[in-house]
Amino acid sequence: MYKIVIPGDLVSDDAKRAGEGTYVEDGKVYATTYGVVDDKGEIRVVAFSGKYLPTRGDVVIGKVVEISFPYWIVDIASPYEARIHMSEISTRGGKRIEFGDMNAILDLDDLVAVKVLNVDALMRIDLGLKEDLHIGRGNGRLIEVPPTKVPRIIGRKGSMIRMLKDKCNCFIFVAKNGRIWIKGKTKDIKLASEVILMITKEAHTSGLTDRVAEFLNSVKTER
């Protein structure tokens, strides 16, 4: 039976095993979020839902929602506004970018893989482009899951995401803000999306990795 907790609930007396979604006080482990306790190995509380709160160094997928010189304003699935300064691009190409040229570089609704460079006290978020990740429109699919489910989709030491990439034969990029970009053949994208949503729905259950592997193997046999 799964134990559901709310913030402040006592989770364990073993402070050495405290993990994500918990805090330690007086040698005891308490929940920081509303969710389900996972006590296999590290003690975690898997949250049922939650908005993405950016942290410096996070790599996320954003969507350009406004062009306001000298910034591109980007939606990163957070309650707070994020922005890319034009210098992030102009300094790389060595050419000054004029306001009228900004939409030729990044236009409204463009998807971008970005890194959180800074989050100030007023929650203004500065972003930098990731050159090694190409996110586009029309040649892949973007799906969104609660950010709290990202660790389960990646798995311990990347085990789950490696299995998905291998079995689904897709490029899959899981961003910290819960957005996932999938690129490949249409049928492979569909399968990867279906499995990711299955993981999201059953993230708090035990034996999930085995069930996912069994499902993927059965699909592969049918093909």
VOGU-3710 file (C-alpha; in Angstrom, 3 decimals, decimal comma):
1> mykivipgdl> 0,000/0,000/0,000  1,313/3,441/-0,945  1,771/6,130/1,683  0,438/9,552/0,689  1,874/12,536/2,565  1,443/16,297/2,702  4,130/18,925/3,471  5,344/18,544/7,063  4,341/14,889/7,453  6,885/12,572/9,073
11> vsddakrage> 8,281/10,213/6,430  11,123/8,354/8,172  13,557/8,293/11,102  16,478/7,479/8,770  17,938/10,899/7,951  20,835/9,411/5,975  18,452/8,251/3,249  16,633/11,583/2,793  16,189/12,465/-0,877  14,104/14,571/-3,264
21> gtyvedgkvy> 10,887/16,015/-1,857  12,041/15,789/1,773  13,878/17,746/4,444  15,602/16,716/7,660  14,899/18,195/11,064  16,137/16,830/14,411  17,292/13,647/12,700  13,910/12,900/11,139  12,775/13,079/7,508  9,701/15,159/6,588
31> attygvvddk> 7,848/15,746/3,326  8,170/19,060/1,476  5,408/18,302/-1,026  2,094/16,517/-1,468  2,781/13,128/-2,990  3,619/9,452/-2,562  6,535/8,080/-0,523  9,132/6,023/-2,402  11,421/4,382/0,153  13,384/2,025/-2,097
41> geirvvafsg> 16,989/3,014/-1,492  16,828/6,775/-1,129  13,670/8,057/0,566  11,779/10,377/-1,825  8,375/11,986/-2,019  7,092/11,892/-5,602  4,852/14,925/-6,029  1,506/14,584/-7,775  1,816/17,943/-9,528  3,641/21,247/-9,449
51> kylptrgdvv> 4,849/24,194/-11,535  8,433/24,368/-12,722  10,607/26,650/-10,592  13,825/27,504/-12,461  17,282/27,030/-11,002  20,544/28,285/-12,439  22,079/25,647/-14,684  18,813/23,938/-15,636  18,400/23,031/-19,307  14,808/23,533/-20,424
61> igkvveisfp> 12,661/23,758/-23,547  11,045/27,137/-24,104  8,663/28,691/-26,615  9,126/32,233/-27,899  5,973/34,196/-27,003  7,070/37,807/-27,541  9,806/39,835/-29,185  10,599/42,943/-27,181  13,928/44,537/-28,117  16,512/43,592/-26,949
71> ywivdiaspy> 14,888/40,374/-25,662  13,027/37,341/-26,858  10,451/36,555/-24,166  10,211/32,817/-23,624  7,587/30,623/-21,974  9,361/27,906/-19,975  6,285/26,473/-18,199  7,057/28,572/-15,129  4,950/31,226/-13,381  7,776/33,671/-14,105
81> earihmseis> 8,886/35,402/-17,300  12,087/34,249/-18,961  14,140/36,048/-21,593  16,993/35,650/-24,057  19,060/38,788/-24,621  20,068/39,388/-28,242  23,704/39,513/-27,147  23,446/35,750/-26,569  23,328/35,392/-30,346  25,096/38,479/-31,670
91> trggkriefg> 28,257/37,787/-29,670  28,526/34,371/-31,274  28,179/35,545/-34,870  30,148/38,735/-34,401  27,389/40,738/-36,088  25,070/43,244/-34,464  21,391/42,272/-34,594  18,826/44,984/-35,349  15,282/44,889/-33,981  13,812/44,154/-37,414
101> dmnaildldd> 16,039/41,109/-37,786  15,123/39,442/-34,506  12,173/37,428/-35,827  14,360/36,039/-38,640  16,532/34,435/-35,972  13,886/33,398/-33,458  10,234/33,944/-34,288  7,025/33,627/-32,296  6,176/30,020/-31,369  9,716/28,809/-32,121
111> lvavkvlnvd> 10,915/26,135/-29,704  14,361/26,531/-28,198  16,595/24,446/-25,948  17,986/26,900/-23,419  20,023/26,988/-20,243  19,013/29,036/-17,206  21,904/31,480/-16,781  20,570/33,456/-13,850  17,528/33,880/-11,626  17,534/37,126/-9,647
121> almridlglk> 15,711/38,115/-6,464  12,742/39,406/-8,498  12,531/36,066/-10,342  13,705/37,533/-13,639  15,122/34,615/-15,582  17,963/35,009/-18,080  18,442/32,261/-20,636  21,239/31,169/-22,951  20,828/29,102/-26,118  22,135/25,545/-26,226
131> edlhigrgng> 24,019/25,036/-29,468  24,094/21,253/-29,224  20,315/20,776/-29,093  18,253/21,622/-32,163  14,552/21,993/-31,455  12,268/22,817/-34,360  8,721/22,707/-35,632  7,230/20,165/-38,012  9,856/17,442/-37,653  9,116/16,122/-34,185
141> rlievpptkv> 6,661/16,287/-31,319  6,634/18,222/-28,073  4,827/16,699/-25,115  4,517/18,119/-21,617  4,441/16,326/-18,281  4,533/17,625/-14,697  8,146/18,655/-13,922  8,013/16,478/-10,822  7,767/13,388/-13,051  11,005/14,111/-14,939
151> priigrkgsm> 13,272/12,094/-12,569  11,063/9,020/-13,045  11,123/9,346/-16,833  14,916/9,587/-16,768  15,239/6,764/-14,237  18,090/5,840/-11,936  21,361/6,759/-13,641  19,417/7,348/-16,862  18,188/3,748/-17,107  14,591/4,497/-18,144
161> irmlkdkcnc> 15,374/7,092/-20,807  18,093/4,877/-22,310  15,593/2,057/-22,641  13,054/4,374/-24,287  15,559/5,697/-26,819  16,734/2,211/-27,672  13,352/0,474/-27,906  11,513/3,349/-29,589  14,393/4,234/-31,921  13,881/7,965/-31,300
171> fifvakngri> 15,826/11,035/-30,271  14,280/12,002/-26,931  15,285/15,084/-24,981  13,744/15,410/-21,518  14,016/18,973/-20,216  13,987/19,927/-16,549  10,737/21,887/-16,961  8,740/18,810/-17,986  8,817/19,416/-21,727  9,990/16,535/-23,865
181> wikgktkdik> 11,052/16,733/-27,505  10,766/13,524/-29,527  12,156/13,146/-33,040  11,964/10,086/-35,299  9,561/8,194/-37,526  5,881/8,914/-36,913  5,100/5,441/-35,509  8,158/5,571/-33,224  7,234/9,029/-31,939  3,725/7,778/-31,216
191> lasevilmit> 5,069/4,805/-29,244  7,530/6,939/-27,260  4,792/9,433/-26,408  2,463/6,668/-25,262  5,096/5,135/-22,991  6,152/8,487/-21,516  2,543/9,281/-20,614  2,249/5,799/-19,088  5,323/6,477/-16,932  3,893/9,840/-15,891
201> keahtsgltd> 0,593/8,309/-14,851  2,171/5,425/-12,928  5,286/7,202/-11,594  4,380/6,468/-7,968  3,881/2,725/-8,460  6,380/-0,071/-7,873  7,704/-2,335/-10,630  7,207/0,343/-13,257  10,515/-0,218/-15,071  9,738/-3,911/-15,538
211> rvaeflnsvk> 6,230/-3,132/-16,831  7,579/-0,586/-19,293  10,204/-3,041/-20,550  7,586/-5,777/-20,923  5,270/-3,437/-22,830  8,015/-2,261/-25,184  9,182/-5,816/-25,841  5,625/-6,926/-26,639  5,184/-4,051/-29,098  8,526/-4,823/-30,746
221> ter> 7,469/-8,473/-31,161  4,197/-7,446/-32,836  5,952/-5,179/-35,367
//
